[in-house]
């Protein structure tokens, strides 16, 4: 039996554009129905089940964003791609924020159009998650497909990830160091239509500025000293998949301009060439710093910020989800024990209670480091309070009694963070590298916090 052809709804008031779209999609073995305005589109949506909607932004009786919102409300399974005027990124971003899957600019690039159609149809064929992302505490795969916790904060993040996975809009993942921003990015990739394509993570702060253009866009042999062979850049390595820009706030301004162009044009130019290479990449980015603050300080381009921050996903710090600590701690113990070929010990009640009172400046990463150390000290069957080696003072355990009055929440959190960092530095005899490891954060993140808090 022949598989039924996918049905595409085309909405555009220009007959020539409708004809081009019908011919192009017909050659892709797709069936089409066309509408010249919003009213006709609504009638067709009511009468037929479509697999994709392609709509122009400017229509006689409204605009494409209205149609995107209508489809989101009544036909949430249906991906929508919008057609925008060339260079009108503000309109494209507005459509993505409203829920559009992707956009294509006029004059139409038929290769871009075909790529968007293929990706959108894969979204329609990808079944929605049955419930939520796995909350199974047992190790599975490499642990990358799980986000553990039962707290409302984590449930909200999981729900948002599942929604974001079915689109193409750039996502800005914000949160403190060690909260699991890369895990969230991997989940968005793994649950979406690009799951069978590469997920390419890159730490923007770890690339020397002189090599950034080559790393991102590639280079031709002989284009500069040391270029002894052709090199494929990160964009080309992620073609068809997802490029995750971690610590994107560390990019120098000179590179931000080139990155913006690559994202807008959906093409890259390797160093040493004049030709553009088309790339189909979804951009996810993250940083523990506030991009808004960097924009205000003139250290991050506002136009790039708006292009990356189409949708923001906030990952809560561990101190805002302390009810998840018992499940997280036991899961991490199981994972760490497996790597040591030992049976997972359970955590004593007083150990769990103390962990729930600990400030965790380094969040989940710090919790993992603490448990890794405790595993080497415990008797093999139980992790006790002594095995954790936490120096939680009475003032730490009773912090909430001093909240309020003249002290704001920001002041309280800064005080806790300062005390934790100073304690780590004291325990490591002021060795910043060792202190960063103890806190479960990167050396760069610790350096940023020391500068922010004015700790010498």
N, C-alpha and C positions, 0 to 999 in steps of 0.2 A: 504494500500500500504506500502510495506517495505521501510524503509529509506535507501537511498544509503549508502554504506560503504565508510568511509574516505579512501582516496588514499595517500599512503606514498611512497616517493622516497628514496631509499637507495643507497648511493654512497660509495663504499668501494672496494678496489682492492683485498681483501682477501676473497676467496670463503667461507671459514669457518665462518667468521664474517657475511657475507651476509646471510648465511643459518640460523645462530642463530637469527639474526634480523628478517628474514622472518617468522620463526617459532613463535617467541615471539609475533610479531605483528599480525600474523594470529590468534593466540589464543585470541587476544584482539578484534577479529572480524573486523580486518582492512585489506584492500587490499594493496599489495606492488608491486612495480616495482623496478628493481635493475640496477645499472650502475657500471662499474668497473673503470671508469675514468671521467675526466671533460667533454670530448667531448661527451661521451655517455649521460651524465647527461644533457647537454645542449639540445641534440636532444629530450630526453624524456620530458624535461620542455616545449619545443616548441610544442610537440604533445599532451600532456595530462595536465589536471589541477589537481594539487596535493594540499593536505591539510597540508602536513608537509614534510620537507626534513631532512633526517639524513645523515650526511656526515663525513667520516674520514678526518683527517687533512692532512695526507700524501697520495698523489695520484700520479700515474705514470707520469701524464702530468701537474702537478701543485699541489696546496694545497687547503684545504677546505676554507681558507679565500677568495681566488679568487672566489669560488663558492658562498660564502655568499654575496660578493659584487655584483656579477652578478645577483643574485636573488633580492637583495635590489633595484637594478636599474630597472629590468624588471618585477619582480613579487613581488612587495612590500607587497602584502597581505599574502605571504607565509612565515610562521615561519621556521627557520632553527636551528637545534640542531647539534652541532659538537661533534665528538668523538676524544678525545685527549689521548696521552700517559699518563700513571699514573704519577702524581706529576708534570706534565708540566703546571704549572699555568700561566706562561708567555704566552704560546700559547693560553690557554683558554681565558685569559683576552683580548688578541689581537683579538680573534674571536668575543667576546662580543662587543668590541669597533667597530668592523666592521659592527655589526648589528645582530649577531647571537642571537637567543632567549635564549639558554642555552647550557650547555655542559655536557657530561658524559665521565668518564675516563675508559680506558682499564686497567686491565681486566674488562669487563662489569659487573656491578651490575644490574641485571634484574629488581629489584624493583625500583632502581633509574631511569632506562630507562623507565619503565612503567609510573612513576610519571611525567617525563618530557614530554612523549608523550601525556598524558592526559591534562597536562597544555597547551601544544602547540596547541592541537586541540581546547581547549576552546578559545584560542586567535583567531584562525581562524574563530571560530563561533561567536566571539564578534564583532558586527558591529562597524565600525569606526565612531567616532563622526560626526554628519551631518555637523556642521560648526566648532564652537569653544566651549570651556567651557562657561557655562552660564554667561552672563554679565548683567542679570536682577537685578536691584537694589532692588526689593521687597524681603522681607524675604521669604525664602523657606527652608523647612526642618529646619536644625539648622544652616544654613548659611555656612556649611562646603563645599558645592559643588560649591561655586562661587569664582571666582577671578576677582574682578571688575577693570575696567579701559579700556580706549580706546587708551592709549599711545602705541607707537611702542615697548617700553620695555616690557609692559605687554603682548601684542600680541605675542611677541617672546617667552615669558615664557609659555603662554598657548599652543602655537604650539608645543613646546618642551615637555611639560607634556603629550600631547596627543600621541606623538611618543613614549615616554618612557613607557607609560602605557601598550603598546602592547608587551613589552619585559620582560625579567627576570633579566637583568643585574643590579648589584648594582649601586645605584645612590648616589652621594655626593652632597647634597644641601647646597650651601654656600650663605652667606648673613649676614647682620647686624641683631642685635636683633630687633624683632618686625616687620620684613619685611614679614612674612608669610611663613616661611620654613615648619612648620608642616602642614599648609593648602596645600602647594604644594605636600607634601608627601601623604596626604589623597587623593588628587585628582588623583595622580598616581595609588594609590591602587583602588579607586572607579571606575576608568575608565578601569581597566584591568580585566583579567580573574580571579583574586583572590578576586574580589569585594564581593563575598558571603562568604568569609572566614574572620578570624579576622584581624583587624588592631591594632597592639599592640605598642603604643608609650611608650618610656621610657626615662627619663631624666638621663643620665649617671652621671651627676654631683651631683645628689640627693641621690645616693645609697652609703652608707658607704662601704669603701674598704673591710672590713672584711666580708661583706655580699654579695659581688658582685657575686662570683661564685655560691652561692646558689640561688640568685635572677635570674641569667641568665639561669642556667642549672638545677635547682631544687635540692632537697636533700631527703635522706631516713631518716625515723624516727630513732633517736638515733645517727645520724652521727656526731653530735656535741652538745654541751650544748645549750639547748633551742629548739632543733629539736624534738618537741614532736609529730609531725605527718609527713607523707610524704608530700612533696611539689612539685608542678609542676612549672618548671622554665618558664621564658619569652619565650624562644625558643619553648618549647612545647605548650605554650599558643597560639603562633602565627602559629603553624603548619598548612600548607596549605595556609597561608595568608602572611602578611607583618609585619616585625619587624622594627620599626622606632627608630633608635638610635640618640636621640637629644643630643647635646653637647658631641659628641663622643670624642672630644679633651680632655675632663676631665677624661677619663679612665686612670688608673695607668698602667704602663708598664707591671706589672705582669698579669693584666687582659687582656691586649692587646694580649699577647701570646695565651691565652686560647680562646679568641674570634676568632683569626685568624684560629686556628685549627678547631673550630666548623664550621666556614664558609667554609673552604676548604674540610673538611670531610663530611659536611652535616649531622653531628651527634653530640650528646651531651652525656656527662657522668655525671649523677647526683652525687652530693657529697655523699660519703658513699657507692658508688657502683663501680663495675668493668665493668659493661656492658654498651655498647654504644646503644643509642636510635637514630634511623634515624629521621631526621626532614626535612620537605620541606618548607623552609622559604625564602622569598625575603627580602634582606637587603637594607634599605634606611637609610641614616645617614645625620646629619646636625651639623653645629657648626657656631658660630659667629666669631670664631677665625680662623686663617689661619693654616690649617694642614701642609702645606708646611713649614711654619716657625717653627712649633713644631717639624717636622722631622729634620730640620736643627739644632735645639737646642738639639736634642737627647731625646725629650720628647714624641715622637710618632714614633712607628716602621714604617720603610719605606715599609716593605713587606705588612703590614696591610693597609697602605695608598694606595698602588697600587691596593690592592684587593678591597677596598671600593670605590676608586675613578676611577671606570671603566668609568663612564660618570659623568660629573659635570654639575649641573644645578645651575646657578647663579640667585638669586632673587635680583632685583635692589632695592636700598634704595628709600624712598619716595621722596627725594629731586631730584632724576633723573626722576621722573614721576609726576611733579607738576600739569600737565594737568588733572590727574586723581583725584585730591583732591576734586573737587566739587561733582563728582559722589560718591566717597568713603564716603565723609562727610555726604551726604544725606542718603546713605544706612545705615551707622552706626547709624545715628539719628533714622531711622525707626526701626532698631533692638533694640536699647536701649529704645526707647519709648514703644515698645511692651512689654518689660519686666517691665515697669512702668505703663502699662495699660493707656497710654495717647496717644493722637493723635500726630504724628510726626510734630514738628515745622519746618519751612523752615529756611534757613540760609540767613541772610542779605548779600547784595553784598559786603559791606566793610569787613564783617567777613570772607567771602570766599577769598577775595583778601589778607587779612592779613594771613590767613592760608597758602596761596600759597607762602608767603614770609618767613614763619617760617622755621627754619633749621631742625626740627624734628629729633633729635638725636635718639629718640626711635621709629621712623618710624610709621607704621600704628597703632601699639599698643599705642603709645603716642597720636596719633590723637584720638583714641577711648576714652582714659582717659580724654582728654581735653573736648570732646563733652559730656561725661558722667557728668562732673562737670558743664558744661554749661547748660545742661538740668534741673539741679536743681535750676539754677539761673534765667532762662529765664521766660518770661511772659506766656509761654505755646503755643504761636503761632509763635514766631520768636526768633531765636538766634542772638543776636546782637554782635558787636565787644566787648562791655563791658562784656557780659556774658562769653566770652572766657577766660578772665583774662590772656591774653598773654602780656608779657612785651617785645614787639618787639621795640627795640630802633631804632633811625634813622640810626645808623651804621649797625644794623641787616638788615633793609629794603634796604639799599643801599650797601650791601656786594659786589655785582658784580662789583662795580666801583673800588674796590681795588684789584681785581684779575688780575694777570698778572705781568709784570715786573720781579722782583726777587722772587716773591712768586709762588710756584708750586701749582697744584691742591691739592696734598696731604697736603701741609702746610695749605692751606686755609680751607680744611675740618677739619683738626685737630684743627685749631683755633676756628672754629664754634662749634665743639663738646666740646672743653674745656670751651668756654664761656657759652654754654647751661648747662653743668653739674655744673659749678660753680654757675650759676644763680639758679638752682634747689636746690643746697645745701644751698644757702643763704636764699631762700624762706622757707626752712624746718629747719632753725636753725642748719644746719650741721647734721641733722638726715638722715643717709644714707638709711635706710629702706624706709622712707617717700620720699626721693629724687628719689629713684629707681622707686617707684610707680608713682610719678609725671611724670617721664621721660618715663614710660611705658616699662621699662626693668626689668629684674630680679636683685635681690641684688647681685648675683654672677657676672652678666654682668657688673654692676656698679663698683664692686670691681676691676674687670679686667681692666676697662677703667681708673679708678683712678690710678692703678699701671702703666699702659701704658703711661698715660699722666703726671705722676709724681705729681699728685694733692694730697696734704696732707690733 
